[in-house]
Amino acid sequence: MELEEMYRSLGISPEVLKFGTEIEETLKERFLAIDANAEYNQMKVLKAMQDARVSDIHFAATTGYGYNDLGRDTLEEVYAKAFHAESALVRPQLISGTHALHIALSGNLRPGDELLSPVGKPYDTLEEVIGIRDSVGSLKEYGVQYRQVDLLADGSFDYENIAKAINEKTRLVTIQRSKGYDTRPTLSVQRIGELIAFVKKIKPEVICMVDNCYGEFVERIEPTDVGADMIVGSLIKNPGGGLAPIGGYIVGRQDCIDRASYRLSAPGLGKEVGASLGLNQSFYQGLFLSPTVVAGALKGAIFAANVYEKLGFGVVPNSTESRHDIIQAVTFGTPEGVIAFCEGIQAAAPVDSFVTPEPWDMPGYDAPVIMAAGAFVQGSSIELSADGPIKPPYAVYFQGGLTWYHAKLGILKSLQKLVDAGLAKL
């Protein structure tokens, strides 16, 4: 067969391809359901663009201060409409998801306020932002206190201790939707809504912010549909559709977004400044493609879960669970397993496929991290990528794939590396 020969030319043995094909055959119904959600979300994004009257004039570049940037302002209107919110801040000046979260937090917290995480420890790079690990410029240095309530052993919310933790100083509650470098379940939008309702019943004025990274367009609703005051994410993840070369977003309540904008630029300036530098077309087009791209990444994640679970490895989510983000965790239990997996993902890339990834001390992390990402945009995790800290339980976190076919190749290539190294048996 021509297809089998093509896979062979890419280093996939007939045995590995057969193993993967048999698993793929069992996933047709789930893939159809993903396509149905993608169709719904595609229409949602399209309607937002039409309602905002997007025109090619909005693709024009601005420089300098960026006053009267119609493309930027209309893009933010599109994001607000697509996520059913009052306002949005969508900027190339937001350089990452961590930066966007920092702006949202520092813009809405004041000295003496308390920040509460009711879902346990946040993602590693936020530890220094908050001051869990001491760092220059952290919220802790500015007098913002932090408190967290861990999830219960079964992954459910510890409502009793959350209620005890909320006090007169609690100003903002941060909820991380995705698992980060953890093997806990990702939170569904429904569960996030239940948690927000619980918090608001105790203290209605508290700001509820959701770190929405990796979750956009996975479901038909978003956290802003269930009471979140702010949602935050990166444009080189889901909503950028693989086309945005940089950027982040903060979407939500008007007053919350305004305060974030004053932190991003300066008090008195806010959203009025910030040139788009010719990036608007990529931002619009990436958002337009995002539901389809996310669908491909989801199929890849489900495929990975089924492949590695069948081989006896721990996977989160498991092979049959409902999906609420694009990340698939696979626990190998050894550094060699994590490294071999990442080598396979790198070898499947369109860019730098000849490079061998190695663990290194990345800024913001407390252990060496290995990252595989032969991407068109550096660090883009909506593109085929995998990473993980080299520490117990030695789990790797796989995500992305601009197309299902590329995601499939990446998983097959990772499996081939593990088989060749004697770390997995078919």
Buried (B, 14 or more C-beta within 10 A) or exposed (E): EEEEEEBEEBBBBEEBBEBBBEBBEEBEEBBEEBBEBBEEBBEBBBEBBEEBEBEEEBBEBBEEEBEEBBBBBBBBBBBBBBBEBBBBBBBBBBBBBBBBBBBBBBBBBEEEBBBBBBBBBBBBBBBBBBBBBEBEEBBBEBEBBBBBBBBEEEBEBBBEEBBEBBEEEBBBBBBBBBBBBBBBBBBBBEBBBBBBEBBBEEBEEBBBBBBBBBBBBBBEBBBBBBBBBBBBBBBBBBBBBBBBBBBBBBBBBEEBBBBBBBBBBEEEEBBBBBBBBBBBBBBBBBBBBBBBBBBBBBBBBBBBBBBBBBBEBBBBBEBEEEBBBBBBBBBBEEBBBBBBBBBBBBBBBEBBEEEEBEBEEBEBBEBBBBBBBBBEBEBBBBBBBBBBBBBEEBBBBBBBBBBBEBBBBBBBBBBBBBBBBEBBEE
